[in-house]
Amino acid sequence: MKPLEVRLIFNPRSGVGRSEARAMRLDQSLREHGIHSHVMPIESLGHPSNAKHMDHLPAIILGGDGTVRSVVEHLLNRQSQLDSTPPPMLIVPTGTANLVARHVGHRWSTDPTHGAAEIAQTIRTNLKRRLDVARVNGRVMLAMCGVGFDADVVHDLADRRRGAITKLSYIGPITRRLIRFTPPLIRVDGDGQRIFEGPATVIAANMPEYGAGFSIAPEARSNDRLLDLTILPMNSSWDAIGCAIRAARGKLKPPRAMLLRASHIRIEGNRIEGNRIEGNAKVQIDGEPLGDLPVEIHVDPKSIEFFARPERSTD
């Protein structure tokens, strides 16, 4: 059987130094199944020596949502220069939430080497699943963009982060934000029309998966060229708790929430501390901090493809 060549991309800054060792173990296992990997850290993707002869190679991404988003952003930007389509990708999830991997059905063994046979079969079967990509102020977004309570939690965690993140890492930031949170004053435009103005948390979703383990936008589809916008009017942290409970129970519906779809969204708004405006509200994309408002969110003209497991239907 002729070996297939792929790029195996890892993030050396994640996993406290374990990511490279995982990548090398996976590379060895994949070779036993006829897959030849070019193992590379994410920083080397733009190196001239890697570009010309590897642009066409499929990418195996070892990491969490942040690593996946960074790789997709690089590949899209690179292929825009070449006016071509990005190669298909496959995720070996090693992050905390792994939203994109969950969405595309890439659930291999916790130890990536144990899933090598299934990974190799998936690549050789060559079934694809197409996903839309959104841009938030030019940056790639795959899962969702949040403004309000969840964005404050993400920024709090990033400011205090020391090493790898686990689900327990969110307890402190969530507690601190519940004590201090005041909903920002938000203005939302969708496809050129003013939709909402007032205190709220806003989620623009490309897929139904959400980091809290329940769905904010259960009807979202990642290949419909639209974003599902959820606006949660709220006046206090108690309202944020109520929204979370309703979302977990699948009851986040009008009139307590505004649900609509748009291909282009603009969000502006101020962060409130006490009775004072303390600057613009914070933003997160795919669970990572992205500065402050305002943001322009739109569906990118180019979509991307992930390998689909043989038992899954393609979109």
C-alpha positions in Angstrom: 0.0 0.0 0.0 1.5 3.3 -1.0 2.2 5.6 1.9 0.1 8.8 2.1 1.8 12.0 3.1 0.2 14.4 5.6 1.3 17.3 7.9 1.0 16.5 11.6 0.8 19.9 13.3 1.1 20.4 17.1 1.3 23.5 19.4 4.4 23.4 21.5 2.9 25.9 23.9 0.1 23.6 25.0 0.2 20.5 27.2 3.2 21.8 29.2 5.7 20.3 26.8 3.8 17.1 26.2 2.4 18.0 22.8 5.6 17.3 20.8 6.0 13.9 22.5 2.4 13.1 21.6 3.0 14.1 18.0 6.1 11.9 17.7 4.2 8.9 19.2 1.3 9.5 16.8 3.7 9.8 13.9 5.3 6.5 14.7 1.9 4.8 15.0 0.6 6.3 11.7 3.7 5.0 9.9 2.7 1.5 10.9 -0.6 2.1 9.0 0.9 3.6 5.9 0.6 7.3 6.7 3.9 9.3 6.4 3.7 12.4 8.6 5.7 15.6 8.4 5.7 16.6 12.1 5.8 20.4 12.6 5.1 22.9 15.3 2.3 25.4 14.4 4.8 28.3 14.1 6.6 26.6 11.2 3.5 26.6 8.9 4.5 29.9 7.3 8.2 29.0 6.9 9.2 29.2 3.2 10.9 25.8 3.3 7.6 24.2 4.2 5.3 26.1 1.9 5.7 25.0 -1.7 6.0 21.3 -1.4 3.5 20.9 1.5 0.6 23.3 0.6 -1.4 20.4 -0.9 -0.9 18.0 1.9 -3.8 17.1 4.3 -3.3 18.4 7.9 -3.7 16.4 11.1 -4.1 18.9 13.9 -3.1 17.7 17.4 -4.6 20.1 19.9 -7.7 21.9 21.2 -9.9 24.5 19.7 -7.3 27.3 19.9 -4.8 25.2 17.9 -7.4 24.2 15.4 -8.5 27.8 14.9 -4.9 28.9 14.4 -4.1 26.2 11.9 -7.3 26.9 9.9 -6.5 30.6 9.9 -3.1 30.0 8.6 -4.2 27.6 5.9 -7.0 29.9 4.7 -4.7 32.9 4.5 -2.1 30.8 2.7 -4.5 29.4 0.2 -6.0 32.9 -0.5 -2.5 33.9 -1.6 -2.5 30.9 -4.0 -6.2 31.3 -5.0 -6.8 27.6 -4.2 -8.8 25.5 -1.7 -7.4 24.6 1.7 -6.5 20.9 2.0 -8.8 18.6 4.2 -8.0 18.4 7.9 -8.4 15.9 10.7 -8.4 16.7 14.4 -6.8 14.6 17.2 -8.4 16.5 20.1 -6.3 17.1 23.2 -7.9 20.3 24.5 -10.5 21.1 27.2 -13.7 21.7 25.3 -12.8 20.4 21.8 -15.9 21.9 20.3 -14.8 21.6 16.6 -13.7 18.0 17.0 -17.0 17.1 18.7 -18.9 18.8 15.9 -17.1 16.9 13.1 -17.1 13.6 15.0 -13.3 13.3 15.6 -13.4 11.4 18.9 -10.3 9.2 18.9 -8.7 7.5 21.9 -7.5 9.8 24.7 -4.0 8.6 23.8 -3.7 9.6 20.1 -1.5 6.6 19.2 -4.4 4.2 20.0 -6.5 5.8 17.4 -3.9 5.6 14.6 -5.6 2.7 12.7 -9.0 4.5 12.7 -7.3 7.8 11.7 -5.5 6.1 8.8 -8.8 4.5 7.6 -10.6 7.8 7.8 -8.0 9.5 5.7 -7.9 6.7 3.1 -11.7 6.5 2.9 -11.5 10.2 1.9 -15.1 11.2 2.9 -15.3 14.9 3.5 -17.5 17.2 5.6 -17.7 20.9 4.7 -17.7 23.7 7.3 -18.3 27.4 7.0 -15.8 29.7 8.4 -16.6 33.1 9.9 -14.3 36.1 10.4 -14.4 38.4 13.5 -12.5 41.6 12.7 -10.6 39.5 10.2 -9.7 36.7 12.6 -11.0 33.2 11.9 -14.0 31.9 14.0 -15.1 28.3 13.8 -17.5 27.7 16.7 -18.8 31.0 18.2 -18.1 34.5 19.2 -19.3 35.8 22.6 -19.8 39.2 24.2 -20.9 39.6 27.8 -20.7 37.0 30.6 -18.9 34.2 28.8 -16.4 36.7 27.3 -15.6 38.1 30.7 -15.0 34.6 32.0 -12.6 33.8 29.1 -10.7 37.0 29.7 -10.5 36.5 33.4 -9.1 33.0 32.9 -6.5 34.2 30.3 -5.3 37.0 32.6 -4.7 34.5 35.4 -3.6 31.4 33.4 -0.6 29.5 34.6 -0.1 26.4 32.5 -2.6 24.0 30.9 -6.4 24.6 31.3 -8.8 22.0 32.6 -12.6 22.3 33.2 -11.8 23.0 36.9 -9.8 26.0 35.8 -13.1 27.8 35.0 -14.5 27.6 38.6 -12.6 30.6 39.8 -13.3 32.9 36.8 -17.0 32.0 36.8 -17.3 32.7 40.5 -15.5 36.0 40.3 -17.6 37.1 37.3 -20.9 36.1 38.9 -20.0 38.3 41.9 -18.9 41.3 39.8 -20.7 41.0 36.5 -22.9 43.8 35.1 -24.2 43.1 31.6 -22.7 45.5 29.0 -24.8 47.9 27.0 -24.9 46.2 23.6 -26.0 47.4 20.1 -26.5 44.6 17.5 -27.0 45.0 13.7 -27.7 42.0 11.5 -27.5 42.2 7.7 -27.6 46.0 7.9 -30.6 46.3 10.3 -30.6 47.3 13.9 -31.8 44.3 15.9 -31.2 45.1 19.5 -30.0 47.8 21.9 -29.7 47.3 25.7 -28.0 45.3 28.4 -27.3 41.7 27.2 -25.0 38.8 26.5 -24.7 37.9 22.8 -23.5 34.7 21.1 -22.9 34.4 17.4 -22.7 30.7 16.6 -21.5 28.7 13.6 -22.3 25.4 15.2 -24.5 24.1 18.1 -21.6 23.0 20.4 -20.8 25.3 23.3 -18.1 25.1 25.9 -20.4 24.8 28.9 -21.6 21.3 27.8 -25.0 22.5 26.6 -26.1 24.3 23.5 -26.9 28.0 23.2 -27.9 27.7 19.5 -29.1 24.1 19.0 -30.4 24.8 15.5 -27.1 26.2 14.2 -25.8 24.5 11.1 -22.1 24.8 10.1 -22.7 24.7 6.4 -25.7 27.0 5.8 -23.7 30.2 5.1 -25.4 31.8 8.1 -24.6 32.5 11.7 -27.1 31.8 14.5 -27.4 34.9 16.7 -28.6 34.5 20.3 -29.3 37.7 22.3 -29.9 37.2 26.0 -31.3 40.5 27.5 -30.2 40.7 31.2 -29.8 43.2 34.0 -27.7 41.3 36.5 -25.5 38.3 37.2 -28.7 36.6 38.5 -30.1 36.8 35.0 -26.9 35.2 33.6 -27.5 32.3 36.0 -31.1 32.0 34.9 -30.1 32.0 31.2 -27.5 29.2 31.9 -30.1 27.1 33.7 -32.6 27.5 30.9 -30.0 26.7 28.3 -29.0 23.5 30.1 -32.7 22.5 30.2 -33.2 23.2 26.5 -35.6 26.1 27.3 -33.6 29.1 26.0 -36.4 30.4 23.8 -38.3 33.6 23.1 -39.3 35.9 24.8 -36.4 35.3 27.2 -34.0 35.1 24.3 -33.9 36.6 20.8 -32.9 34.0 18.1 -32.2 34.9 14.5 -29.9 34.2 11.6 -27.6 36.6 9.6 -24.6 36.4 7.4 -23.1 39.7 8.6 -23.3 41.0 12.2 -21.9 44.1 13.9 -21.8 44.4 17.7 -20.9 47.5 19.6 -21.2 48.2 23.3 -19.8 49.5 26.6 -18.6 47.7 29.7 -20.2 48.9 32.9 -18.7 49.0 36.3 -21.1 50.3 39.0 -22.7 53.3 37.4 -19.6 54.1 35.2 -18.7 53.2 31.6 -15.3 51.6 31.8 -14.5 51.1 28.1 -15.7 48.7 25.5 -17.1 45.2 26.4 -14.8 42.2 25.9 -15.0 39.6 23.2 -14.1 35.9 22.9 -13.9 33.7 19.9 -13.9 29.9 20.2 -13.0 30.2 23.9 -10.1 32.5 23.5 -9.9 36.3 24.3 -10.1 38.7 21.3 -9.9 42.2 22.8 -12.9 44.5 23.0 -15.9 45.7 20.9 -16.7 46.7 18.3 -16.6 43.6 16.1 -17.7 42.9 12.5 -18.6 39.2 12.0 -19.2 37.7 8.6 -19.2 34.4 6.8 -15.9 33.9 4.9 -16.3 33.2 1.1 -14.1 30.1 1.5 -15.2 27.1 3.4 -13.0 24.3 4.7 -13.2 20.5 4.8 -12.6 17.9 7.5 -12.3 14.2 6.9 -15.5 12.5 7.9 -15.4 9.1 9.7 -16.6 6.3 7.5 -19.7 5.7 9.6 -20.8 9.4 9.4 -22.7 10.8 6.5 -21.2 13.7 4.6 -22.9 17.2 4.4 
